[in-house]
Amino acid sequence: LMAVKNGTEPTAPTGTPVTLTFRPDGTLNGNGGCNDYSAGFSLSGATPAKGDPLTIGPITSTKIFCNRVAAQESTYFSILKKAVAYDVVINTLRITASDGTYLSFTAGKQ
């Protein structure tokens, strides 16, 4: 789930799943709906208003153009780059960006 416009317009990815896996070595990776991506992350810094601190980036990805999901993937990467906080409730991870947009992930099987 991606919520844009300061978190007021939630939308679900269409057609292709978006994935995110955090690794113990301080890196993350996944698929944005078309392209594979990876980045470093940090769980330190100033405590944000919502959740615990999180910084992601820079993000590197493959460069396949998928017309059907290009806008969705661009929005997804934009929110990830602006991440400032995360919180976990039961099996749902929420990543909040500096502008109030957020990503919500439900834990799945690996």
KANOR-V462552 format. One record per backbone hydrogen bond with DSSP energy under -1.0 kcal/mol. CO is the residue of the C=O (numbers start at 1). NH is the residue of the N-H. If there is no record, write none. Layout:
co:CO nh:NH
co:CO nh:NH
//
This chain:
co:1 nh:104
co:2 nh:11
co:3 nh:102
co:4 nh:9
co:5 nh:8
co:9 nh:4
co:11 nh:2
co:21 nh:29
co:23 nh:26
co:26 nh:41
co:27 nh:23
co:28 nh:39
co:29 nh:21
co:30 nh:37
co:31 nh:19
co:35 nh:32
co:36 nh:62
co:37 nh:30
co:38 nh:60
co:39 nh:28
co:40 nh:57
co:42 nh:55
co:52 nh:86
co:55 nh:42
co:60 nh:38
co:66 nh:69
co:66 nh:70
co:69 nh:73
co:70 nh:74
co:71 nh:75
co:72 nh:76
co:73 nh:77
co:74 nh:78
co:75 nh:79
co:76 nh:80
co:77 nh:81
co:78 nh:82
co:80 nh:83
co:82 nh:98
co:84 nh:54
co:85 nh:96
co:86 nh:52
co:87 nh:94
co:89 nh:92
co:91 nh:107
co:92 nh:89
co:93 nh:105
co:94 nh:87
co:95 nh:103
co:96 nh:84
co:96 nh:85
co:97 nh:100
co:101 nh:97
co:102 nh:3
co:103 nh:95
co:105 nh:93
//
